[in-house]
């Protein structure tokens, strides 16, 4: 895989999220805060990674940004502007029009994402017809030709058109899912753990295809994964998420050599180069917090090796540190930045 190009963050944001909250309400009186006050900018043509432990809210945030949340999840606050339009308020046909050439989502399991009783050609035709512009007609020959073009983009032969999902390998199914996402020429694609169920060789091949398409076609990509190595290799910028919050936002090459948030440091300690002669892996004690509770302070404080009194009572905000930003009182104090005084908070 070729090295990612320099991040184009100086360009105007294609997507801007401010104060995004997502809650799950699985039962009466139960509220689980899966995403809390997330602020996020994605520039046109940028390749961004989003990492964190399972259950930290990564996929939920991806579904929120593409307006694909379903009950019991719902957007509980904040704004999501895509190319100047607040898509958080759109519904029905207005949202459908925005998706045409706007944004798409690639799910982590191709078998679950594809209809088992529809051929690949039918999948492409369904997408094209569902999002056709006024006066645009996708008859069978036109849809088949477009399907051939899409399969060629993801390095699949045209004979795949007549096959059903169960007749394809895991890697082929995922490539079909990517092809369907490209069908409407989106400017933003969210990849939700696209290589989770694949072996390492197929994973590398699929990620190579994603990186090539992103570079050739210039769309913005958000790669959601718990595989820190894949994210650092493929992306220009990495967002680290914990307990529904973004706790670090840094260039990926900066995270390779160091980090600012203790949680990021702990994740890096769990990752090692498999080519090294000796590999020593760390671990993160404890468990992620109960997201149905609204406890004060930094959510990582109970598991943090550097915790201070202020961490237990004040939830830190993202603060510029080095080349990125991190939400950590300890690191802010080390950088000479002001930190709330515990006595005044109490």
C-alpha positions as CSV (number, residue, x, y, z in Angstrom):
1,X,0.0,0.0,0.0
2,X,1.4,3.4,-0.9
3,X,2.0,6.0,1.7
4,X,-0.9,8.4,2.2
5,X,-0.5,11.9,0.7
6,X,-0.3,15.0,2.9
7,X,-3.6,15.8,4.5
8,X,-5.7,18.5,2.8
9,X,-7.2,19.8,6.0
10,X,-6.7,23.4,4.9
11,X,-9.6,23.0,2.4
12,X,-13.1,24.0,3.6
13,X,-14.8,21.2,5.4
14,X,-17.0,18.9,3.4
15,X,-18.7,17.7,6.6
16,X,-19.0,19.6,9.9
17,X,-20.5,18.0,12.9
18,X,-21.0,20.0,16.1
19,X,-22.2,18.7,19.5
20,X,-23.6,15.4,18.1
21,X,-25.3,13.3,20.7
22,X,-26.8,9.8,20.0
23,X,-28.8,7.9,22.6
24,X,-30.1,4.3,22.6
25,X,-33.4,3.8,24.4
26,X,-33.9,0.0,24.4
27,X,-36.5,0.1,27.2
28,X,-38.7,2.6,28.9
29,X,-36.7,4.8,31.2
30,X,-33.3,3.5,29.9
31,X,-31.0,6.0,28.1
32,X,-27.6,4.9,26.8
33,X,-25.3,7.8,25.6
34,X,-23.4,6.2,22.8
35,X,-22.1,9.4,21.3
36,X,-21.5,12.5,23.5
37,X,-20.9,16.0,22.2
38,X,-18.8,15.1,19.2
39,X,-17.3,17.9,17.1
40,X,-15.8,16.7,13.8
41,X,-14.6,18.2,10.5
42,X,-13.8,16.3,7.4
43,X,-12.2,18.1,4.4
44,X,-12.8,17.3,0.8
45,X,-10.4,14.5,-0.3
46,X,-9.3,13.7,3.2
47,X,-8.7,10.1,4.4
48,X,-9.5,9.9,8.2
49,X,-9.4,7.0,10.6
50,X,-11.6,6.5,13.6
51,X,-10.3,4.0,16.2
52,X,-11.3,2.7,19.7
53,X,-12.4,-0.3,21.6
54,X,-15.6,-2.2,20.7
55,X,-18.6,-0.3,22.2
56,X,-17.0,3.1,22.2
57,X,-19.5,4.5,19.7
58,X,-17.5,4.4,16.4
59,X,-20.1,2.7,14.3
60,X,-22.9,4.6,15.9
61,X,-21.2,7.9,14.9
62,X,-20.7,6.6,11.4
63,X,-24.4,5.8,11.1
64,X,-25.3,9.2,12.6
65,X,-23.1,11.1,10.0
66,X,-24.8,9.2,7.2
67,X,-28.3,9.6,8.7
68,X,-28.8,5.8,8.9
69,X,-29.6,5.5,12.6
70,X,-32.6,3.3,13.4
71,X,-34.5,2.8,16.7
72,X,-33.7,2.3,19.5
73,X,-30.9,4.8,18.5
74,X,-31.7,8.4,17.7
75,X,-29.9,11.7,17.2
76,X,-30.5,13.6,20.4
77,X,-28.7,16.9,19.6
78,X,-26.2,18.7,17.5
79,X,-25.9,19.6,13.9
80,X,-24.4,17.7,10.9
81,X,-23.6,20.0,7.9
82,X,-22.7,18.3,4.6
83,X,-21.5,20.8,2.0
84,X,-23.4,23.6,3.7
85,X,-26.7,21.7,4.3
86,X,-27.7,20.6,7.8
87,X,-28.6,17.0,7.0
88,X,-29.6,16.3,10.6
89,X,-32.9,18.0,9.8
90,X,-33.6,16.3,6.4
91,X,-36.1,13.5,6.0
92,X,-37.7,11.5,3.2
93,X,-37.1,12.6,-0.4
94,X,-34.9,15.5,0.7
95,X,-32.5,13.1,2.4
96,X,-32.6,10.7,-0.6
97,X,-31.7,13.6,-3.0
98,X,-28.8,14.5,-0.7
99,X,-27.4,11.0,-0.8
100,X,-27.2,11.1,-4.6
101,X,-23.6,12.2,-5.1
102,X,-23.4,13.0,-1.4
103,X,-22.5,10.3,1.1
104,X,-22.5,6.5,1.4
105,X,-21.8,3.8,4.0
106,X,-19.9,0.5,3.5
107,X,-20.8,-2.0,6.2
108,X,-18.4,-4.4,7.9
109,X,-20.1,-7.6,6.7
110,X,-20.8,-8.1,3.0
111,X,-23.1,-11.0,3.6
112,X,-25.3,-9.0,5.9
113,X,-25.2,-5.9,3.7
114,X,-26.3,-7.7,0.5
115,X,-29.7,-9.2,-0.2
116,X,-29.2,-13.0,-0.5
117,X,-31.9,-13.4,-3.1
118,X,-30.7,-10.7,-5.5
119,X,-27.8,-11.0,-7.9
120,X,-25.0,-8.4,-8.0
121,X,-26.5,-6.9,-11.1
122,X,-29.9,-6.5,-9.4
123,X,-28.2,-4.8,-6.5
124,X,-26.6,-2.2,-8.7
125,X,-29.8,-1.7,-10.7
126,X,-31.8,-1.2,-7.4
127,X,-29.4,1.5,-6.2
128,X,-29.4,3.4,-9.5
129,X,-33.2,3.3,-9.8
130,X,-33.9,4.3,-6.2
131,X,-31.7,7.4,-6.5
132,X,-32.4,8.3,-10.2
133,X,-32.7,12.0,-10.9
134,X,-35.9,13.4,-12.5
135,X,-36.1,12.2,-16.1
136,X,-33.2,9.8,-15.6
137,X,-34.0,6.2,-16.7
138,X,-31.9,3.2,-15.9
139,X,-33.1,0.4,-18.2
140,X,-31.5,-3.0,-18.0
141,X,-28.7,-2.4,-20.7
142,X,-27.7,1.0,-19.1
143,X,-27.7,-0.4,-15.6
144,X,-25.7,-3.5,-16.7
145,X,-23.1,-1.3,-18.4
146,X,-22.8,0.9,-15.2
147,X,-22.5,-2.3,-13.1
148,X,-19.6,-3.5,-15.3
149,X,-17.8,-0.2,-14.8
150,X,-18.3,-0.4,-11.0
151,X,-17.0,-4.0,-10.8
152,X,-13.9,-3.0,-12.9
153,X,-13.2,-0.2,-10.3
154,X,-13.0,-2.8,-7.5
155,X,-11.1,-5.3,-9.6
156,X,-13.9,-7.8,-10.1
157,X,-14.7,-9.6,-13.4
158,X,-18.0,-8.9,-15.2
159,X,-19.1,-12.5,-14.7
160,X,-19.8,-11.6,-11.0
161,X,-22.9,-9.7,-12.2
162,X,-25.0,-12.9,-12.4
163,X,-23.9,-14.3,-9.0
164,X,-25.7,-14.2,-5.6
165,X,-23.9,-13.1,-2.4
166,X,-23.5,-16.7,-1.2
167,X,-21.6,-17.6,-4.4
168,X,-18.9,-15.0,-3.6
169,X,-16.0,-15.1,-1.2
170,X,-15.8,-12.6,1.8
171,X,-13.4,-10.4,-0.1
172,X,-15.5,-10.4,-3.2
173,X,-18.6,-9.5,-1.2
174,X,-16.9,-6.6,0.4
175,X,-15.7,-5.3,-3.0
176,X,-19.3,-5.5,-4.3
177,X,-20.3,-3.4,-1.3
178,X,-17.7,-0.9,-2.2
179,X,-18.9,-0.9,-5.8
180,X,-22.4,-0.2,-4.6
181,X,-21.2,2.7,-2.5
182,X,-19.4,4.2,-5.6
183,X,-22.5,3.8,-7.8
184,X,-23.8,7.3,-7.0
185,X,-20.4,8.9,-7.1
186,X,-20.4,10.1,-3.5
187,X,-18.1,12.8,-2.1
188,X,-17.9,11.0,1.3
189,X,-17.8,7.3,2.0
190,X,-17.8,5.9,5.6
191,X,-16.2,2.5,5.8
192,X,-17.4,0.7,8.9
193,X,-14.8,-1.9,9.7
194,X,-14.7,-3.1,6.1
195,X,-12.1,-5.8,6.7
196,X,-13.1,-7.2,10.1
197,X,-14.2,-10.7,8.9
198,X,-11.4,-11.2,6.3
199,X,-8.1,-12.9,6.6
200,X,-5.0,-10.8,6.7
201,X,-4.1,-11.2,3.0
202,X,-7.6,-10.4,1.7
203,X,-7.7,-7.5,4.2
204,X,-4.6,-6.0,2.8
205,X,-5.9,-6.4,-0.8
206,X,-9.3,-4.8,0.1
207,X,-7.5,-1.9,1.9
208,X,-5.3,-1.4,-1.1
209,X,-8.3,-1.1,-3.3
210,X,-9.9,1.4,-0.9
211,X,-6.7,3.5,-0.8
212,X,-6.4,3.4,-4.6
213,X,-10.0,4.4,-5.2
214,X,-9.8,7.2,-2.6
215,X,-6.6,8.6,-4.3
216,X,-7.9,8.3,-7.8
217,X,-11.5,9.6,-7.3
218,X,-10.7,12.1,-4.5
219,X,-13.7,11.3,-2.3
220,X,-13.5,11.9,1.5
221,X,-13.1,8.7,3.4
222,X,-13.8,7.9,7.1
223,X,-12.3,4.5,8.0
224,X,-13.8,3.1,11.2
225,X,-11.7,0.3,12.8
226,X,-10.4,-1.2,15.9
227,X,-7.3,-2.2,14.0
228,X,-4.9,0.6,14.9
229,X,-2.2,-0.7,12.5
230,X,-4.4,-0.6,9.5
231,X,-5.6,2.9,10.3
232,X,-2.2,4.4,10.9
233,X,-0.9,2.8,7.6
234,X,-3.9,4.0,5.4
235,X,-5.0,7.3,6.7
236,X,-3.8,10.9,6.9
237,X,-5.5,11.8,10.3
238,X,-6.6,9.6,13.1
239,X,-9.5,10.2,15.6
240,X,-9.4,8.3,18.8
241,X,-12.8,7.6,20.4
242,X,-13.6,6.5,24.0
243,X,-17.0,6.2,25.7
244,X,-18.7,8.2,23.0
245,X,-16.2,11.0,22.9
246,X,-13.4,12.0,20.6
247,X,-10.4,12.1,23.0
248,X,-7.6,12.7,20.4
249,X,-7.4,14.1,16.9
250,X,-3.9,14.0,15.4
251,X,-2.1,13.4,12.1
252,X,-1.6,9.6,11.7
253,X,2.2,10.0,11.2
254,X,2.3,11.9,14.5
255,X,0.6,9.1,16.3
256,X,3.1,6.6,14.9
257,X,5.9,8.3,16.9
258,X,3.9,9.4,20.0
259,X,0.6,10.5,21.4
260,X,-0.9,12.8,23.9
261,X,-3.9,11.0,25.4
262,X,-3.2,8.2,27.9
263,X,-5.9,6.1,26.2
264,X,-4.1,6.4,22.8
265,X,-0.9,5.4,24.5
266,X,-2.6,2.4,25.9
267,X,-4.0,1.4,22.5
268,X,-0.5,1.8,20.9
269,X,0.9,-0.5,23.7
270,X,-1.6,-3.2,22.5
271,X,-0.2,-3.0,19.0
272,X,3.2,-4.2,17.8
273,X,4.9,-4.8,14.5
274,X,4.5,-8.5,13.7
275,X,7.8,-8.4,11.8
276,X,9.8,-7.4,14.9
277,X,12.2,-10.0,16.4
278,X,10.6,-9.6,19.8
279,X,7.0,-8.4,20.5
280,X,5.8,-7.2,23.9
281,X,2.1,-6.2,24.2
282,X,0.6,-4.1,26.9
283,X,-3.0,-4.0,28.1
284,X,-5.6,-1.7,29.4
285,X,-6.9,-2.5,32.9
286,X,-10.6,-2.4,33.7
287,X,-13.5,-2.0,31.4
288,X,-15.1,0.9,29.5
289,X,-17.7,2.9,31.5
290,X,-21.4,2.2,31.7
291,X,-22.8,4.6,29.1
292,X,-26.2,4.7,30.8
293,X,-24.6,6.7,33.7
294,X,-23.7,10.4,33.6
295,X,-20.7,10.3,35.8
296,X,-18.6,13.5,36.2
297,X,-15.0,13.8,35.1
298,X,-12.9,12.1,32.4
299,X,-14.5,8.8,31.4
300,X,-11.0,7.2,31.1
301,X,-10.0,8.3,34.7
302,X,-10.8,4.9,36.4
303,X,-8.4,3.1,33.9
304,X,-5.8,5.9,33.6
305,X,-2.2,5.5,35.0
306,X,-1.8,9.3,35.2
307,X,-5.1,10.2,36.8
308,X,-5.3,13.4,39.0
309,X,-8.0,14.7,41.2
310,X,-9.2,17.1,38.6
311,X,-9.7,14.2,36.1
312,X,-12.4,12.7,38.4
313,X,-14.5,15.9,38.5
314,X,-14.0,17.8,35.2
315,X,-14.5,16.2,31.7
316,X,-11.6,17.7,29.7
317,X,-12.1,19.3,26.3
318,X,-10.1,18.8,23.2
319,X,-7.0,21.1,23.5
320,X,-4.3,21.8,20.9
321,X,-1.3,19.8,21.8
322,X,1.7,19.4,19.4
323,X,0.4,18.8,15.9
324,X,-3.0,17.6,17.1
325,X,-5.6,17.9,19.9
326,X,-6.2,15.8,23.0
327,X,-8.8,15.9,25.8
328,X,-6.5,15.3,28.8
329,X,-5.8,17.6,31.9
330,X,-2.5,15.9,32.6
331,X,-1.1,16.4,29.1
332,X,-2.4,20.0,29.1
333,X,-0.7,20.8,32.4
334,X,2.6,19.2,31.1
335,X,2.4,21.6,28.1
336,X,2.0,24.6,30.4
337,X,-1.7,25.1,29.6
338,X,-4.2,26.1,32.3
339,X,-6.1,23.3,34.0
340,X,-9.2,23.8,36.3
341,X,-8.5,23.9,40.0
342,X,-10.3,21.1,41.9
343,X,-11.2,23.3,44.9
344,X,-13.0,25.8,42.7
345,X,-14.9,23.0,40.8
346,X,-16.0,21.5,44.1
